Amino acid sequence: MIKLRLKEMLDEREISVYKLASLMGLKNPVILYPYYHDRVQNYNKKTLEKLCEALRCDLDEILKYTHDPPPKSEMHGVVEEKN
């Protein structure tokens, strides 16, 4: 499972979503809400690039891979394998 750490990063740096949007050159922070709340299904390459540039970080600081399965609430249409 891939986990977005954007909320944690902004909290650590004491940056609001509005400030981040401004740093990214966005007029409206709405596009960032799915990233902030870790609800993105398909990551936009350009958005990830802008996030890294604005936060001056590497992609692996924003995205983390874990072997933990996603919560049931996030498994829309996913069929679980049975052993």
C-alpha positions in Angstrom: 0.0 0.0 0.0 1.3 3.5 -0.8 0.8 6.1 1.9 0.9 9.8 1.2 2.6 11.8 4.0 1.6 15.2 2.9 -0.5 16.1 6.0 2.3 15.0 8.3 4.9 17.0 6.4 2.8 20.1 6.4 2.1 19.7 10.1 5.8 19.2 10.8 6.7 22.3 8.8 3.7 24.3 10.1 2.6 25.1 6.5 -1.1 25.3 5.6 -2.6 23.8 2.5 -3.3 27.4 1.4 0.4 28.3 1.8 1.5 25.2 0.0 -0.9 26.0 -2.9 0.6 29.4 -3.1 4.2 28.0 -3.1 3.1 25.7 -6.0 1.6 28.6 -8.0 -2.0 27.4 -7.6 -4.8 29.8 -7.0 -7.0 27.3 -5.4 -5.9 24.6 -3.0 -8.8 22.3 -3.8 -6.6 20.1 -6.0 -4.4 19.4 -3.0 -7.2 18.1 -0.7 -7.1 14.5 -2.0 -3.3 14.5 -1.5 -3.6 16.1 1.9 -6.2 13.5 3.1 -4.4 10.6 1.4 -7.3 9.8 -0.9 -5.5 9.8 -4.3 -6.0 6.8 -6.5 -4.0 8.0 -9.5 -1.1 10.3 -8.8 -0.5 13.2 -11.1 3.2 13.3 -12.0 3.2 17.1 -12.4 1.5 17.6 -9.0 4.1 15.4 -7.3 6.9 17.3 -9.0 5.4 20.6 -7.8 4.9 19.2 -4.3 8.6 18.2 -4.1 9.7 21.6 -5.5 7.6 23.6 -3.1 8.5 21.5 -0.1 12.2 21.1 -1.2 12.0 17.4 -0.6 12.4 14.1 -2.4 9.5 12.0 -3.6 10.3 9.2 -1.1 9.6 11.7 1.7 6.0 12.3 0.5 5.2 8.7 -0.7 5.9 5.7 1.5 5.4 2.1 0.6 4.1 -0.3 3.3 3.4 -4.0 3.2 0.3 -3.4 5.3 -3.0 -4.0 3.5 -5.2 -0.9 3.0 -8.2 -0.5 5.4 -11.4 -2.2 4.2 -12.9 1.3 3.6 -10.3 1.9 0.9 -10.7 -1.4 -0.9 -13.4 -0.2 -3.5 -13.6 -3.0 -6.1 -10.5 -4.8 -4.8 -10.8 -8.6 -4.6 -8.9 -10.1 -1.8 -6.9 -13.3 -2.5 -7.7 -16.3 -0.4 -5.1 -18.9 0.5 
